[in-house]
Amino acid sequence: MDKERDRLKRVGVVDRSFLLRCWQESDPAVGEESSPRLHWRFTLTGLGEQPTSRGFAALDELVGFLGELLAGLEAGNEPEDK
């Protein structure tokens, strides 16, 4: 595995590994007759020498972040932590 990773680095291929955690949270019910609304939440943890985590309140935020991250890596730029 390490040999393959070294080979990919030599030819300029970049890879990243992540752990994605998804769960639902409910908003408090507005009234007794109302059912709580469920919302998806996400945490993306980058795996590596310095693991970092970032939380997202919506799926479109997560997808947007990944799009920016991958575009930056494709351009040869390391992303900055926001």
C-alpha positions in Angstrom: 0.0 0.0 0.0 2.8 2.5 0.9 4.6 1.6 -2.3 1.5 2.3 -4.4 1.0 5.6 -2.6 4.6 6.6 -3.2 4.3 5.7 -6.9 1.1 7.8 -7.2 2.8 10.8 -5.6 5.7 10.5 -8.0 3.4 10.7 -11.0 1.4 13.6 -9.4 -1.7 11.8 -8.3 -3.2 13.1 -5.1 -5.6 11.2 -2.9 -7.4 12.0 0.3 -9.3 9.7 2.7 -12.3 10.8 4.8 -14.6 9.5 7.4 -18.1 10.7 6.8 -20.6 10.6 9.7 -24.3 11.3 9.0 -27.1 11.6 11.6 -30.5 13.2 12.0 -31.5 15.8 14.5 -35.0 17.0 15.3 -36.2 20.5 15.8 -38.3 20.9 18.9 -42.0 20.6 18.1 -43.7 23.9 17.7 -46.9 22.8 19.3 -48.3 19.6 20.9 -49.9 18.5 17.6 -46.8 19.1 15.6 -44.3 16.4 14.8 -40.6 17.4 15.1 -38.9 18.0 11.8 -35.8 15.9 11.1 -32.7 17.4 9.6 -29.6 15.6 8.4 -26.2 16.7 9.9 -22.8 15.7 8.7 -19.2 15.6 10.0 -16.4 15.0 7.6 -13.0 14.0 9.1 -9.9 14.0 7.0 -7.7 11.0 7.8 -4.0 11.3 7.8 -1.1 12.7 9.8 -3.2 15.6 11.1 -6.8 14.6 11.1 -9.3 17.5 10.9 -13.0 17.5 11.3 -15.6 19.9 9.8 -19.4 19.9 10.5 -22.1 20.6 8.0 -25.8 21.5 8.6 -26.9 20.5 5.1 -26.0 18.1 2.4 -25.4 20.9 -0.1 -22.8 22.5 2.2 -21.0 19.2 2.4 -21.0 18.6 -1.4 -20.0 22.3 -2.0 -17.0 21.9 0.4 -15.9 18.7 -1.3 -16.2 20.3 -4.7 -14.0 23.2 -3.6 -11.5 20.9 -2.0 -11.1 18.6 -5.0 -10.9 21.6 -7.4 -8.1 23.0 -5.3 -6.2 19.7 -5.2 -6.7 19.4 -8.9 -5.1 22.8 -9.4 -2.2 21.8 -7.1 -3.3 23.9 -4.1 -3.7 22.6 -0.6 -7.0 23.8 0.8 -7.0 26.2 3.8 -9.0 25.4 6.9 -12.0 27.6 7.1 
